[in-house]
Structure formats: C-alpha cells, structure tokens
Amino acid sequence: MENVISEWLRCPVCGNKTRLKIRGDTELKYFPLFCPKCRQETLINVKHLNTTVIKEPDAQTQSR
C-alpha cells in the first residue's frame, strides 16, 4: 500500500478543521463545504490538496 498524504479540510472563512479529510489524489469541483464552527457554507474546488474558493454570483443579478 502506498503512503498517501491526507489532511483535514479547513474552513476558508474561520480556518478551523471541518469534518472532512481529503487525500492527495482527491479532486472536488463545486463542493459545498459546511463549517460546523462558524456555520458558513462555501463553494470550493480542491485539487492536489489545494483549496480554492468559488465566488458565487449575486442573487440579484441571477434573477434578472
């Protein structure tokens, strides 16, 4: 069995650990990450243990 690096996924808002652990080969696209501490939900992408936040468009611009 290979040594696969894994890390706890951290909240991009408050920086605390979430309930998810990801491996080095995990890829997530448009994943709704919920933080139990700050109670925020954030859309993220993850590739090679690098997390990027997806900026959501304004709700008002979508309804037009």
C-alpha positions, 0 to 999 in steps of 0.5 A: 500500500502506498503512503498517501498524504491526507489532511483535514479540510479547513474552513476558508472563512474561520480556518478551523478543521471541518469534518472532512479529510481529503487525500492527495489524489482527491479532486472536488469541483463545486463542493459545498463545504459546511463549517460546523464552527462558524456555520458558513457554507462555501463553494470550493474546488480542491485539487492536489490538496489545494483549496480554492474558493468559488465566488458565487454570483449575486442573487440579484443579478441571477434573477434578472 
